[in-house]
Amino acid sequence: MLTLGPDDILLDRHADDWQAALDIAAKALTDAGLVEAEYRDGLHAREAQSSTYLGNAIAIPHGTPESRQHVKLTGVRVLQFPKGVQWHDGQTVYVLVTIAAQNDEHLDILRQLTHVLDREGVASQLASASSAVEVARLLSKPALEPRLDADTLCINFPARDPQELALAAAARLRQSGCVDNAFISAIASASPQWLGKGFWLASHTKGVTQPALGVATPADPKLEHSGHPVHALFCLAASGDAHRPLLEQLLAVLENGESDSLVGKSSAQLLATLAGETASTQTRRVRVLNPHGLHARPAKQLVQVARAQSMPINVRLEEGSASTVSAASLTKVIGLGARRGQWLILSAEGDQASAALGAVAAAVEDGLGEKVTPFDGGFDTKSVTNTSKPVEPLVVDAPHTGVAASPGLAIAPVFVIRPMQFDYAEHASDPEQEINRLKVALKEGAAQLQALVHNAPGGEVADILSMHEEMLDDPELHHAAIDAIREGRSAEAGWWNAIETAAHAQEMLADRLLAERAADLRDVGRRVLGVLCDVQLPEPPDHPYILVMDDIGPSDVARLDTSRVRGLLTVRGGATAHSAILARALGIPAVVGAGEAVMVLHNGSMMILDGERGRVTSQPSEERLQRAEQQLLDQQQREADAWELRFEQAQTRDGHRVEVAANLGNTAHAADAVERGAEGVGLLRTEFLFMAYSSAPDLATQIAEYREATDALDGRPLVARTLDVGGDKPLPYWPVPQEDNPFLGLRGIRLALTEPEVLETQIRALLMAAVGRPLRIMLPMVKDVAEFRAAKVIYDRLLSEIPPQQRATDVQLGVMIEVPSSALLAPTLAAEVDFFSVGTNDLTQYTLAIDRGHPELSAQADGLHPAVLRLIQMTVDAAHAHGKWVGVCGELASDAMAVPVLVGLGVDELSVSARQIPLVKARLREFDLADAKATAQLALSKATSDEVRDALEAR
């Protein structure tokens, strides 16, 4: 988010007209080094579209999306024009807040300034201000708004009395960042007050950082205390007069008096009640479709439509807000900060309410004066290709940004494999012949996969291809295809219809959290379709090249000649899509999610691919090429030096010890990890063993497999994660009910505890395989201490049952921190576990609510986001307070930029892919512990992952 300081403010400027004022503003941005001179044209082009006048003598000029290429750094300059400037819409402007934004940061500035528009006299004060500090004060954001939303609710809590409800509500306020531990202590030391009619109140001013109202309802509708019913408890974090709006909302609820109706309500229902919506209130739900949400232009349209109605219209955000605002107030509507895709709740009362709400809702659906696209099943309906508009090629000798997927630098000509074209008839007259053709193609596809698994260049590739074998053998796919053929489809059409139906269903689940599985399904489908249509892939060149594809599936990787492929570049995909995982496993630099433009590259054209920064440069100049070649030589030298020192103890420049271990997907690769300098295995994914059998492997089989790893490690520690499967990666012999969102369903330790004998056999096998060796057993997807305790009962019993001479004695039981709740509850977990290992891939996507394989959002799913870093910090602090160690086993552990941050946060172990071990050790030797701590604090001080990376790059 953009911020404003006195150094950003320029006083006493003069201009004869608005064009001259824009030119002065453009020069101020240029002189500050924020933009190139060409950005001036973008400012004028934006004004030509519509006025950027905001109100109260303030305008916020900013460039067009096309002019963002001229922005060097995101920033702002405020210019005061004491004599005023006549703007082109007739308004008088005294202050220009001129923005250089690489994305949509101008919307944040707009929302920060909305409060100024309500204040009388601001225009004259801005005009007469004599210091930058005074202008900054006038524009600065007011005190924090009081908070009451879904995050401050605690619904159906299993409390035994009002005191427990009060503590639960206070804990929610603490988790929401509204209060600190002093507030919780104050609430704990006082008894809640009885308000009558089933309502209770707990309130305090100590430890309040933001005024807020927590609301807790009991699970038991008949709960009583001291002869009074307990239907709802209000926990008020009071601060001066800032919490007064919360008291007004609370008073309205008390006056209504129907406390028993609150018990058992969902969060959405409770928020509606708290928002003042009663039985007589009519509501209408409508979705914001505008590309940039309700910024000034569409907000004005909404306000005009609302004012035209015969009754007051109120509006609130459905997503977690209990605060309604008048739809007739421009500043209030803008202040909602509604984004595209969010739902608005319109409300009104009276005989004509339905018609009035319908008119406002229709205006929102029509785009409020802007061109909008609808949503389909919750997602934008965007065609994959647009034949009517040709794709613009990449600009020559200019960096093009994608998603950094696998580190390294590649310089080579490109080889573009365009999507295979399958030409086939939709219908066929002989169903039996078509079914036989399909069966033959399925057998041929299975044989191809078996051959690829056998020759796979790495365990990760083999694991994913094995999953493809399971998909190909899915009877539901076969039945769906055969049913379509019997209805008159050809073998090709019937098969692809079955594939697309299954893939589309997975893509639509829970915001595309299963997009990667859909890509795998299509990869399997294309294999069979290729057999049916006799389509062959083009032969790659016999010289080194950068492979360019729409997306790269495991089958494609298995066919790669790694001696020739210097880099991988894809149109789609994210940092944890299989294409990225496989590229990292093979040590091939990769950039994914680069967009359609890469598919129109000419074969043989030179390219520089930077997998560290996620950038590609097509047809670079000779000067740029020479710099890149020197950079590549330097990098190769660093890798060679790192390899020579791979057996050195991992430590910082000043001797601070940080263990560097390997992530393994197969015990067979443990010896290779040791050869690459691994000081242990920080993550052994044991699923490989269970997926390789048609039934759960017995004790003897598991002991043999795990012993292969412990023997290869030769005394180095092994961290083995217990079985982590579920609805997203099911086992054929362990059926799981279909779930709307398997990533948030029955998986990991939750699933294992439903079949405790399977978990017991695995833990027993690990203990018996590691006799005389250090063993660390790690439980996945643990959300709180209750799940850990349930598994520990099994673990403790096995320790007592198995004689010490027959099992590992140097053994620890820990948990993976990949669910935000486990990080937030780290203090309670740390008191009982032996260690933590942070799985940053899942922790990032669960914290940011972004699937890192999502084709559009994946670039934002960055483990260096301050929210993720704070969760890691909380985990480390809690662990170290109890003398426990913390590892990181996600992709962040091998990110060169992230390594000093993690070390500075206090992480004790970094577990990375085996190929990255020498480089991570080398990276540790480049900084001191003090440097790392300063780097971590710098990262924590930023507001976004982009700001973190910019700050670290500039450091």
Secondary structure, DSSP 8 states (H G I E B T S, - for coil): -----GGGEE-S---SSHHHHHHHHHHHHHHTTSB-TTHHHHHHHHHHHS--EEETTEE--B--GGGGGGBSS-EEEEEEEEEEEE-TTS-EEEEEEEEE-SSSHHHHHHHHHHHHHTSTTHHHHHHH--SHHHHHHHHS--S---B-BGGGEEEEE--SSHHHHHHHHHHHHHHTTSB-HHHHHHHHTS--EEEETTEEEEEE-TTBSS-EEEEEEES-TT-EETTEE--EEEEEE--TTTTHHHHHHHHHHHHH--GGGGTT--HHHHHHHHTT--TT-EEEEEE---TT-S-HHHHHHHHHHHHTSSS--EEEETTTB---EETT-HHHHHHT---TT-EEEEEE-STTHHHHHHHHHHHHHTTTTS----EETTEE---S--TTS------TTSEEE-EEEE--EEEEEEEEE--------SB-S-HHHHHHHHHHHHHHHHHHHHHHHHT-SSHHHHHHHHHHHHHHT-HHHHHHHHHHHHTTB-HHHHHHHHHHHHHHHHHTTTTTTTHHHHHHHHHHHHHHHHHHHT-------SS-EEEEES---HHHHHT--TTTEEEEEESS--TTSHHHHHHHHHT--EEE---GGGGG--TT-EEEEETTTTEEEES--HHHHHHHHHHHHHHHHHHHHHHHTTTS--B-TT--B-EEEEEESSGGGHHHHHHTT-SSEEEEETHHHHHTSSS---HHHHHHHHHHHHHHHTTS-EEEE----BTTB-BTTB-----S-GGGSSBTHHHHTTSHHHHHHHHHHHHHHTTTS-EEEEESS--SHHHHHHHHHHHHHHHHHS-GGGS-SSEEEEEEE-SHHHHHTHHHHHTT-SEEEE-HHHHHHHHHT--TT-TTTGGG--TTSHHHHHHHHHHHHHHHHTT-EEEE-SGGGG-TTTHHHHHHHT--EEEEEGGGHHHHHHHHTTS-HHHHHHHHHHHHT-SSHHHHHHHHHH-
